[in-house]
Amino acid sequence: MTRVSSDPIDVLRSRTSEKWADHPADVLPMFVAEMDYPLADPIRRALHEAIDRGDAGYVSSHNPLAAGFRGFAQRRWNWDLNGARLLTTADVSMGIVEILRRVTEPGDKVVITPPVYPPFFDLVAEAGASVLAVPLREAENALRLDLAALERAFASGARAFVLCNPHNPLGHAHTRDDLETLARLAVVHGVTVISDEIHAPLTQPGTTFTPYLSVSAEARASGFAVHSASKAWNIAGLKCATMVAAGEGPAGILDRMPSEVFWRTGQFGMLASAAAYADGEDWLDGVLEAIARNVESLDRLLREHLPEVRWHRPDAGYLVWLDFRGRGWGSDPAERILEEARVALSAGSEFGEPGAGFARMNIACSPELLDEAIRRIAAIPPGERGQSQS
Ligand SMILES: Cc1ncc(COP(=O)(O)O)c(C=O)c1O
């Protein structure tokens, strides 16, 4: 397996994408979901070769992405996509909006489950629908789908549900049981489920990602999935994602999408994603190992320096959801952490109301940076500002 480690800090600081360009040099950026690792060799090769050929035109409809993704899904998740319809577009967000546009009328209610990936609020609005928040519920000391509340929301007239599987910011991969129940409820109430599965390739060995469309005929009849190589191989700026439909109704909706939806796919994104799915698994396994090592370090660092902070190890991904409420830093700990520790986290309140008092941390970085960030954060005194100095 390829051993993957962070690029040196001077290389990271020379990057011009959001993570390393948005804050001054004294800030450790641990917010937006970009990784500090170098690109996988198969991706570098594919992109260099394309540049050498001057191959930067429009994506051809005869491209290798669908076959690559089908193979990856079969090997990784035992998910047979042979009968499924795949349609490529620029990114997962656009895929969600394009599907919502076709399954809702203006003003219809679309369910999301906060705390959840903040742009979901905007994507529902962009599609002309309105958000119906059904917060996750605390079960066995963890946050899970509230199936009873989802049933009530579906019965009240919601038309669609944007599911996050695995869930950002928790990194939780929903169980087959929960997904089966969800699919049954969706069919009973005529709700379309759009399963955002962008974090799925980052599922840790020993935990299980269940593709929503694999759970039942009911899921396939009423659901879509949206996938991308962009999070797992760190190529979000290249713009490529794949909508998946495995039932007759949803496949018809993909077939009727205007061809412009496909034309928005980035050529470099398609080439890089195809290389990732076909030849990038060794690198991906190396990344998973690097993340797992950081999860262990974080556990140790938090126990030692910030024992009041509660969190759960993610099943998938490199984002961790930290509960700072026991530290007494109020509803927006990320603001204070940025000002006083010069560490940029994502503010919990952006993930919806249940996010108050929380912050999300991106740990796809070097162990040294993680160590430094936790030490800096732990140096902020507990309690309200000024309180503990008196
Ligand atoms: C759950 C989830 N969906 C979608 C996205 C954005 O994907 P894209 O850039 O393909 O729109 C992210 C980015 O972090 C994400 O975490």
The ligand as a Tripos MOL2 file, in Angstrom:
@<TRIPOS>MOLECULE
LIG
   16    16     1     0     0
SMALL
NO_CHARGES

@<TRIPOS>ATOM
      1 C1        -21.7820   15.8570    1.9630 C.3       1 LIG1
      2 C2        -21.1840   16.7110    0.9030 C.ar      1 LIG1
      3 N1        -21.8480   16.8930   -0.2440 N.ar      1 LIG1
      4 C3        -21.3470   17.6640   -1.2330 C.ar      1 LIG1
      5 C4        -20.1350   18.2890   -1.0950 C.ar      1 LIG1
      6 C5        -19.6410   19.1750   -2.1930 C.3       1 LIG1
      7 O1        -19.4230   18.4340   -3.2950 O.3       1 LIG1
      8 P1        -19.2430   19.1140   -4.7210 P.3       1 LIG1
      9 O2        -18.0640   20.0100   -4.6070 O.co2     1 LIG1
     10 O3        -19.0560   17.9510   -5.6200 O.co2     1 LIG1
     11 O4        -20.5160   19.8580   -4.9750 O.co2     1 LIG1
     12 C6        -19.3950   18.1210    0.0820 C.ar      1 LIG1
     13 C7        -18.1080   18.7960    0.2410 C.2       1 LIG1
     14 O5        -17.4590   18.7080    1.2340 O.2       1 LIG1
     15 C8        -19.9330   17.3220    1.0990 C.ar      1 LIG1
     16 O6        -19.2910   17.1230    2.2510 O.3       1 LIG1
@<TRIPOS>BOND
     1     1     2 1
     2     2     3 ar
     3     2    15 ar
     4     3     4 ar
     5     4     5 ar
     6     5     6 1
     7     5    12 ar
     8     6     7 1
     9     7     8 1
    10     8     9 2
    11     8    10 1
    12     8    11 1
    13    12    13 1
    14    12    15 ar
    15    13    14 2
    16    15    16 1
@<TRIPOS>SUBSTRUCTURE
     1 LIG1         1 GROUP 0 **** ****
